[in-house]
Structure formats: structure tokens, C-alpha cells
Amino acid sequence: MKVIRTISEVRQEISRLRQSSGSGEATVGFVPTMGYLHEGHASLMRAAKEQSDIVVLSIFVNPIQFGPNEDFDSYPRDEARDVETARLQGVDIVFIPSVSEMYPEPTQTTVSVSQLTDRLCGASRPGHFDGVTTVVSKLFNIVQPQRAFFGMKDAQQVAVIQQMVNDLNMAVEIVPCPIVRESDGLALSSRNVYLSGEQREQALVLSQALRVAQETIDTNPSVTAADIREMLRKVIQASPLAVIDYSEIQAFPSLQPLADHEMVYGREDVLIALAVKFGKTRLIDNIKLHKSEVLSHV
């Protein structure tokens, strides 16, 4: 495995690996991350390893997707541990560019996806998704993967990036991968490290609320979107430290909110999405339901 820090070198190494494969047609699987890797990231690397000949992991805390009062400077970082995690998963290249390498001059060109980004996290983090789509498009141009692997914990990000790829005719397949959870149900996140012991315990309310919503939908054909929204609020507000940013039920991947009167049972691809703050830590979680889906474990 090679750790590479410049764009020119990573392009050269990918080209070399593809040529050394014999046919020169080896597929590249790409896992873009901001580092501080956990088992959720490791699952993406394993999926990339299974579906690709060459696996490239990027680690880059992207400044242009952080707002002025967000945690860019304090975002957790541990490069040595990240590199070892990637090595254990069989990654071929770890690309760790500096900010100056990715943005040598002030950015005058950005990639922006409309509509999908003005709700959920986009509503409370203006400009966030412009930063995400801009850096992901840059990374796609640098790595030129055939497949890119993203976790469904940020389902809105998956929908936005898929829309960008479709609209701009990018030659990359977006592969959504399941959320990975702790044994008690908490979705893995690099930001979980910010939680105090009490906050960590109360953060379980996210997965608990999603479980209650899913069980209700599966057993009550007449339940409406308004019923689910109210149920989510009641379960989450039972946690004294929880401050709801949003609790929403939408079609996926359009992210169109279901009208209050609409029944949920039997619909195709419904996303129930949460964002909840515990102190300064903002956590997101979701489940995506299918018409024919049996109960899954949250």
C-alpha cells in the first residue's frame, strides 16, 4: 500500500497499477473519507475490495463544506491509525492531500446541485453540499474510479452525489452501503468521540425512534406521515439532552417530503431521517424502507 499526498503522484500510481494488471482495464474502486476511520469506513473499503481490482481511499477534511461556526479545526484526526486501518483492509492507495494541494488558489468554480440540497442537512447547513459536491467532483476527476462507495448514514449525501453524477454524465457508479452500528444501535460516526458519557447514552434515542417508526409502519397500514413525524418527536424529546434539528419522512431519492395526510405503509423507498444535537455534537441517522421489505434491525 502506498500513501500519496499529491495529485500528480496519485494519478501516476493509479495508471501504473492499471497497466501492471495486464490488460490495462483494471477497475478502480474509490472510498472518499474525511478520516478518523471507524468500522463503517472499513465496511466501505471491504465492499470496494470485493467489487474492484484497485482500491483507492482518500482522507481529506474538506474546508469548503464546513460553515464558519462548525468544527473544521477540531474535527477529529488520526492519520497513523487511519493508514493502518486502510492497510488492514487491503487498500492499494491512500491519498492524503493537503488543503493547498486541493485548493492551490481560491476556488472560482463550484459544483452545485439544486432542490435536493435545500432540505434536511442542507437547510441547517447552508453551502455544505456545494462544498461536498465540489470536492467529490474534484476527487472523481483525480482518481477516475469506475465505482465510488458511500455509506447510507448520510442518505442525503448519497442522493445528492448520485444526482450530480447523473446530471453531469460522470462515468462512475455510486454504490450505497449499509449503515454500520454499535451493538446498542448507535450509528457509527467520527463525531461520536465528542459525546460525553451521558450524551452517548441518550444518543441511543435516534435508533430507538427509528425502530419505533419502522415497527409502526410495518404493522399499521393506515399510519400517516404526520403520525410518524409526531411519533419521532415524542420519542426523541423524551431524552432531556436531545435537541431536534429535523425529524422527517420523505421519498427517496427525490427527498420530497410526504404530505401529512399521506399513508406510509406500502410506499416505495421511503426515507425516515433524523438530525439531533447533544450539546455541540450533531448526529444524523436514518432508515430507508422498501415496499416489500421485512423488518430490518435498527
VEXSE-806795 format. One line per 5 residues: number of its first residue (from 1); their letters; for each residue x, y, z of C-alpha. Coordinates in steps of 0.25 Angstrom, whole numbers, plus 5000, padded with zeros to 4 digits. Example, Ala and Ser with C-alpha at 12.3 -4.5 7.8 and 13.67 -1.06 7.14 Angstrom:
# VEXSE-806795
1> AS> 5049 4982 5031; 5055 4996 5029
//
This chain:
# VEXSE-806795
1> MKVIR> 5000 5000 5000; 5005 5014 4997; 5002 5027 5004; 5002 5038 4994; 5000 5053 4996
6> TISEV> 5000 5060 4982; 4990 5059 4971; 5001 5056 4960; 5006 5045 4968; 4993 5038 4971
11> RQEIS> 4989 5039 4956; 5003 5033 4952; 5001 5021 4962; 4987 5018 4958; 4991 5018 4944
16> RLRQS> 5003 5009 4947; 4994 4999 4955; 4984 4998 4944; 4995 4996 4933; 5002 4985 4942
21> SGSGE> 4989 4978 4943; 4992 4973 4929; 4980 4977 4921; 4981 4991 4926; 4966 4991 4929
26> ATVGF> 4966 4988 4944; 4955 4995 4951; 4957 5005 4962; 4948 5006 4974; 4949 5019 4982
31> VPTMG> 4945 5022 4996; 4945 5037 4999; 4946 5040 5014; 4950 5051 5024; 4958 5041 5032
36> YLHEG> 4957 5037 5047; 4953 5024 5041; 4943 5014 5048; 4937 5001 5045; 4927 5008 5036
41> HASLM> 4938 5013 5027; 4945 4999 5028; 4932 4993 5022; 4933 5002 5010; 4947 4998 5008
46> RAAKE> 4943 4983 5008; 4932 4986 4998; 4941 4993 4989; 4951 4982 4990; 4941 4972 4987
51> QSDIV> 4936 4979 4974; 4949 4986 4969; 4963 4982 4965; 4969 4994 4971; 4964 5001 4983
56> VLSIF> 4967 5016 4986; 4964 5023 4999; 4965 5038 5001; 4966 5045 5014; 4963 5060 5013
61> VNPIQ> 4956 5069 5023; 4950 5078 5013; 4949 5092 5018; 4939 5097 5008; 4928 5088 5013
66> FGPNE> 4929 5094 5027; 4921 5106 5032; 4928 5118 5039; 4923 5112 5053; 4925 5098 5050
71> DFDSY> 4936 5088 5055; 4947 5089 5043; 4958 5092 5053; 4954 5082 5063; 4949 5071 5054
76> PRDEA> 4956 5058 5060; 4968 5054 5052; 4978 5042 5054; 4986 5039 5041; 4994 5028 5047
81> RDVET> 4983 5020 5051; 4975 5023 5038; 4987 5018 5030; 4988 5005 5038; 4973 5003 5037
86> ARLQG> 4974 5004 5022; 4985 4995 5021; 4978 4984 5029; 4966 4985 5019; 4975 4983 5007
91> VDIVF> 4975 4997 5001; 4985 4999 4990; 4986 5015 4991; 4983 5024 5002; 4982 5039 4996
96> IPSVS> 4984 5049 5007; 4985 5063 5000; 4987 5076 5008; 4977 5087 5006; 4988 5095 4998
101> EMYPE> 4989 5083 4989; 4974 5082 4987; 4972 5097 4986; 4985 5104 4982; 4977 5117 4979
106> PTQTT> 4963 5122 4983; 4952 5113 4977; 4945 5121 4966; 4938 5108 4961; 4928 5101 4969
111> VSVSQ> 4918 5089 4967; 4904 5092 4972; 4892 5082 4972; 4879 5089 4974; 4866 5085 4981
116> LTDRL> 4872 5073 4987; 4881 5081 4996; 4871 5091 5001; 4865 5082 5011; 4869 5073 5023
121> CGASR> 4884 5076 5026; 4885 5086 5014; 4874 5094 5021; 4882 5096 5034; 4896 5096 5028
126> PGHFD> 4895 5105 5016; 4906 5103 5006; 4910 5090 5012; 4906 5082 5000; 4913 5091 4990
131> GVTTV> 4926 5088 4997; 4923 5073 4997; 4919 5073 4982; 4931 5081 4978; 4941 5073 4986
136> VSKLF> 4935 5060 4981; 4935 5064 4967; 4950 5068 4968; 4953 5055 4974; 4946 5047 4963
141> NIVQP> 4954 5055 4953; 4967 5052 4960; 4964 5037 4963; 4955 5034 4951; 4949 5022 4958
146> QRAFF> 4939 5012 4952; 4931 5011 4965; 4931 5020 4978; 4926 5015 4991; 4917 5023 5001
151> GMKDA> 4911 5020 5014; 4896 5022 5015; 4897 5028 5028; 4897 5041 5021; 4886 5037 5011
156> QQVAV> 4884 5052 5006; 4899 5052 5002; 4897 5039 4994; 4885 5045 4987; 4892 5058 4984
161> IQQMV> 4904 5051 4979; 4896 5042 4970; 4889 5054 4964; 4902 5061 4961; 4907 5048 4954
166> NDLNM> 4894 5047 4946; 4893 5061 4942; 4908 5063 4938; 4909 5049 4931; 4921 5045 4940
171> AVEIV> 4926 5031 4937; 4925 5026 4951; 4915 5016 4958; 4911 5021 4972; 4910 5009 4982
176> PCPIV> 4902 5012 4994; 4906 5003 5006; 4898 5000 5019; 4899 5008 5032; 4908 5001 5042
181> RESDG> 4904 5002 5056; 4910 4999 5070; 4904 4987 5077; 4894 4996 5084; 4889 5002 5071
186> LALSS> 4897 5016 5071; 4901 5018 5057; 4916 5019 5055; 4921 5033 5053; 4934 5040 5054
191> RNVYL> 4927 5051 5063; 4923 5041 5073; 4936 5044 5080; 4931 5057 5084; 4920 5051 5093
196> SGEQR> 4920 5051 5108; 4916 5038 5115; 4902 5043 5118; 4901 5049 5104; 4906 5036 5098
201> EQALV> 4895 5028 5106; 4884 5038 5102; 4888 5038 5087; 4882 5024 5086; 4869 5031 5085
206> LSQAL> 4872 5033 5070; 4872 5018 5067; 4860 5015 5077; 4852 5026 5070; 4855 5020 5056
211> RVAQE> 4851 5006 5061; 4838 5010 5067; 4834 5017 5054; 4838 5005 5045; 4830 4995 5054
216> TIDTN> 4818 5005 5054; 4819 5006 5039; 4820 4991 5037; 4808 4987 5046; 4799 4999 5043
221> PSVTA> 4794 5001 5029; 4787 5014 5032; 4798 5021 5038; 4801 5035 5032; 4813 5043 5030
226> ADIRE> 4808 5053 5041; 4807 5041 5051; 4821 5037 5048; 4826 5051 5050; 4819 5053 5063
231> MLRKV> 4824 5039 5068; 4838 5043 5065; 4837 5056 5072; 4831 5049 5085; 4841 5038 5085
236> IQASP> 4853 5048 5083; 4848 5058 5093; 4847 5048 5104; 4863 5050 5104; 4866 5062 5112
241> LAVID> 4879 5065 5105; 4873 5064 5091; 4870 5076 5082; 4864 5072 5069; 4869 5079 5057
246> YSEIQ> 4859 5071 5048; 4851 5058 5048; 4846 5056 5034; 4839 5045 5025; 4842 5047 5010
251> AFPSL> 4842 5039 4997; 4856 5034 4993; 4864 5038 4985; 4856 5051 4982; 4855 5055 4996
256> QPLAD> 4841 5060 4994; 4834 5061 5008; 4822 5053 5009; 4809 5061 5012; 4804 5060 5026
261> HEMVY> 4791 5052 5021; 4799 5042 5012; 4799 5028 5017; 4813 5022 5018; 4810 5007 5018
266> GREDV> 4813 5001 5005; 4820 5012 4998; 4833 5010 4990; 4846 5015 4996; 4843 5024 5008
271> LIALA> 4854 5031 5016; 4852 5034 5031; 4863 5043 5034; 4868 5050 5047; 4877 5060 5052
276> VKFGK> 4879 5063 5067; 4888 5071 5075; 4894 5067 5088; 4902 5079 5093; 4910 5083 5082
281> TRLID> 4910 5070 5075; 4900 5068 5063; 4897 5054 5060; 4889 5048 5048; 4883 5035 5046
286> NIKLH> 4872 5029 5036; 4865 5017 5031; 4861 5014 5017; 4848 5006 5015; 4844 4998 5003
291> KSEVL> 4830 4993 5000; 4834 4978 5001; 4844 4980 5012; 4842 4971 5024; 4846 4977 5038
296> SHV> 4861 4980 5038; 4869 4982 5050; 4872 4997 5055
//
